[in-house]
Amino acid sequence: MSEDFVDEIGAPGNRIEGGTAKAVVEYVARSIVDTPDAVDVSVKERGAGIELLIAADPDDMGRLIGKRGRVIQAVRQVARAAGAADGVATSVDVLE
């Protein structure tokens, strides 16, 4: 094999900003709710980072937010960690 061979899925310029964090949040959100097909996570660039916006079925909002907001806080922690792996500041918000 050549010394200058780089085994990458995509070049750095072709990567989606915050792609890891989006995938993680989408997976977790779909695992929590009763209607996983209704979950949609969109990415909004915000300053030096990104904001992930979760839209879900209105009946699943309580499950997604949790008592006293504990579930969404945990999702935010996981999203920050996944974003840090990509070097991107990440925040999460739920759309009602």
C-alpha positions, 0 to 999 in steps of 0.5 A, spaced: 500 500 500 502 506 498 505 511 504 500 517 502 494 513 502 489 516 506 483 511 508 477 516 509 470 516 508 470 523 505 474 529 505 474 534 511 471 539 506 465 534 505 463 532 512 456 535 515 458 540 520 455 536 527 454 530 523 456 525 529 452 529 534 445 529 529 446 522 528 446 520 536 441 525 538 436 522 532 438 515 535 436 517 542 430 521 541 427 515 536 429 510 542 425 514 547 419 516 543 413 511 541 412 514 534 420 514 532 418 515 525 415 522 527 422 524 530 426 529 525 432 532 527 434 539 524 441 542 524 441 550 524 448 553 524 449 558 530 455 562 531 461 557 532 457 551 533 450 548 531 443 547 534 440 541 533 432 542 533 428 536 535 421 535 532 416 529 534 409 527 535 406 532 540 404 525 544 411 524 545 413 530 548 413 528 555 417 522 554 422 526 550 422 532 555 422 527 562 420 529 569 423 536 570 427 536 564 431 530 566 431 526 559 432 532 555 438 534 559 441 527 558 440 528 551 443 535 551 449 532 555 450 526 550 450 531 544 455 536 547 460 530 548 458 527 540 459 534 538 466 535 542 468 529 538 467 533 531 470 539 535 463 543 534 459 546 540 453 543 540 446 545 543 439 541 543 432 544 543 425 541 542 420 544 537 413 544 540 
